[in-house]
Amino acid sequence: MALNDTTYLQAPFNQGAHLNGATNPASAGGACHMFALKWCSRIMRTPGAGAATRMFEMGQNTAEIRVKFRTFGSRWVNEGEERADEGFAKQWGIQVDDVRNLSSAKLISSAIKGRYDQGFIYSFWWGTPAHSIGIYRPRYAGLFSRGYVHVFEPNYGEFYMRKDRFYAWVKWRENSYGLGTVTKHQLRPLSLYAAQAVNMGVKLPGM
């Protein structure tokens, strides 16, 4: 099956149109990571809302993301890539459970299989330029939907495909930018974040 920009597309989106940048991974200075994180928080908390609704809301959240991704870029440099997004994730009701450096997109594809009701951020580098996309494995709508995966590509929109099509799609997507060989693959599994209860400024044990 020949792939193109609209294969498996459910609803379009283009971060560059909202941030005055061209459609390429580096154009928005790391905003792709913030957009992907925001999308994961939305679909993890309300998975049945629908792709078109989520893309509309992403556009409405542009001003917030514009502010946050500049701080994110600074933290990336000063605190390191593995911790730069922790605080932002929690502000949006999710948390980064782990940061996994894997050697290929094939291993990324394998890592998301068998995981349900869970979001992921997949970041990949072509040397210096980098890009991030959001991934969600659903459980809703019965067993049938377990064989599928939602993907948010900040330059193109939200996609929905069978999980056995994900590897071919993501490899095509990486190559479609024409930036050469991907040299680094990083996966962030995400879960819903529940802040500890606080009483008079003191965290309550067991809560």
C-alpha positions in Angstrom: 0.0 0.0 0.0 1.4 3.4 -1.1 1.4 5.9 1.8 0.8 9.6 1.6 0.0 12.5 3.9 -3.6 11.6 4.1 -3.3 7.8 4.6 -5.2 7.0 7.9 -5.8 10.7 8.5 -8.9 11.4 10.7 -8.6 15.2 11.1 -5.9 17.6 9.8 -3.7 19.9 11.8 -0.6 22.0 11.1 1.4 23.5 14.0 3.2 25.8 11.5 -0.1 27.5 10.5 -0.7 28.3 14.2 2.9 29.3 15.0 3.9 31.0 11.8 6.4 28.3 10.9 6.9 26.1 7.9 5.8 22.5 7.9 9.1 20.9 9.1 10.2 19.4 12.4 12.5 22.2 13.4 10.3 25.2 12.4 8.6 25.7 15.7 11.6 25.3 17.9 10.3 22.3 19.9 6.7 23.1 19.9 5.9 19.7 18.4 6.8 18.1 21.7 4.4 20.4 23.6 1.6 19.9 21.1 2.1 16.1 21.3 2.1 16.2 25.1 -1.1 18.4 25.2 -2.8 16.0 22.7 -1.8 13.0 24.9 -3.3 14.6 27.9 -6.5 15.3 26.1 -7.1 11.9 24.5 -6.0 10.0 27.7 -8.5 11.9 29.8 -11.4 11.9 27.3 -10.7 9.3 24.6 -14.2 9.3 23.1 -14.2 13.0 22.2 -13.3 12.5 18.5 -10.4 13.6 16.3 -12.0 16.7 14.9 -12.8 18.0 18.4 -9.3 17.4 19.5 -7.8 19.2 16.5 -10.1 22.1 17.1 -9.0 22.3 20.7 -5.3 22.0 19.8 -5.8 25.2 17.7 -7.5 26.9 20.6 -4.6 26.0 22.9 -1.9 27.5 20.6 -1.4 30.6 22.8 -0.7 28.5 25.9 1.6 26.2 24.0 3.5 29.1 22.4 4.4 30.3 25.9 5.2 26.9 27.3 7.4 25.6 24.5 9.9 28.5 24.9 10.3 27.5 28.6 10.5 23.9 27.6 13.4 24.7 25.2 15.3 26.4 28.0 14.8 23.4 30.3 15.8 21.0 27.6 19.2 22.8 27.4 19.7 23.4 31.2 18.1 20.3 32.8 18.5 17.7 30.1 16.1 16.2 27.6 14.9 13.5 30.0 13.4 15.8 32.5 12.4 18.9 30.5 8.8 18.0 30.1 7.9 16.6 33.5 6.4 19.7 35.0 4.4 20.5 31.9 2.9 17.0 31.8 1.7 17.2 35.3 0.1 20.6 34.7 -2.0 18.9 32.0 -2.9 15.9 34.2 -0.5 13.3 33.0 3.0 12.2 34.0 6.1 10.8 32.3 6.6 7.3 33.6 9.9 6.6 31.9 12.3 7.7 29.1 13.4 4.9 26.9 16.2 5.2 24.4 15.6 2.5 21.8 17.7 1.7 18.7 15.0 1.7 16.0 11.4 2.5 15.1 10.7 -1.2 15.0 11.4 -1.4 18.7 9.2 1.6 19.3 6.4 -0.2 17.5 7.0 -3.3 19.6 7.0 -1.3 22.9 3.5 0.1 22.4 1.9 -3.3 21.7 -0.1 -4.8 24.5 -0.4 -1.5 26.2 -4.0 -0.1 26.5 -5.4 3.2 27.9 -1.8 4.6 27.6 -0.2 7.5 25.8 3.3 7.9 24.6 5.6 10.6 23.2 7.9 9.3 20.4 10.8 11.6 19.7 13.3 11.0 16.9 16.4 12.8 15.7 18.1 13.2 12.3 21.4 14.1 13.9 20.5 17.6 15.2 16.9 18.2 13.9 14.3 16.4 16.0 10.6 15.8 16.0 8.0 14.4 18.4 4.6 12.8 17.8 1.9 11.5 20.2 0.6 8.0 20.4 -2.4 6.5 22.2 -3.5 2.9 22.5 -7.3 2.7 23.2 -9.3 0.2 25.1 -12.8 1.8 24.6 -15.4 0.5 22.3 -14.7 -3.1 23.2 -12.0 -5.5 22.1 -12.1 -4.4 18.5 -10.5 -1.1 19.1 -7.6 -2.8 20.9 -6.0 -3.6 17.6 -5.7 0.1 16.7 -3.6 3.1 17.5 -4.2 6.8 17.4 -1.2 9.0 16.3 -0.9 12.8 16.5 1.6 14.3 14.0 1.8 18.0 14.9 2.5 18.9 11.2 -0.3 16.9 9.7 -3.0 16.0 12.2 -4.5 12.9 14.0 -4.3 9.5 12.4 -6.0 6.2 13.3 -4.6 2.9 12.1 -4.3 -0.8 12.9 -1.3 -1.4 15.2 0.3 -3.7 12.6 0.4 -0.7 10.2 2.1 1.6 12.6 5.7 0.6 11.9 5.4 1.0 8.2 3.6 4.4 8.6 6.1 5.8 11.1 9.1 4.7 9.0 7.5 6.4 6.0 6.8 9.5 8.0 10.4 9.8 9.2 11.7 9.4 5.7 9.2 11.8 4.2 10.9 14.8 5.7 14.0 14.2 3.6 16.5 14.9 6.5 18.4 11.6 6.2 18.7 8.7 8.6 17.1 8.8 12.0 20.0 8.5 14.5 18.1 8.4 17.8 14.7 7.1 19.0 13.2 7.9 22.3 9.9 6.8 23.9 8.1 8.3 26.8 5.3 6.2 28.3 2.6 8.4 30.0 0.0 7.8 32.6 -2.7 9.9 34.3 -1.4 12.1 37.1 -3.1 12.3 40.5 -1.6 15.0 42.7 -1.1 14.0 46.3 -3.7 15.4 48.7 -2.4 18.4 50.8 -3.8 19.5 54.1 -2.6 22.9 55.4 0.5 22.6 53.3 1.3 19.0 54.5 1.1 16.0 52.2 -1.2 13.4 53.7 0.3 9.9 53.9 -1.4 7.2 51.9 -3.2 9.7 49.6 
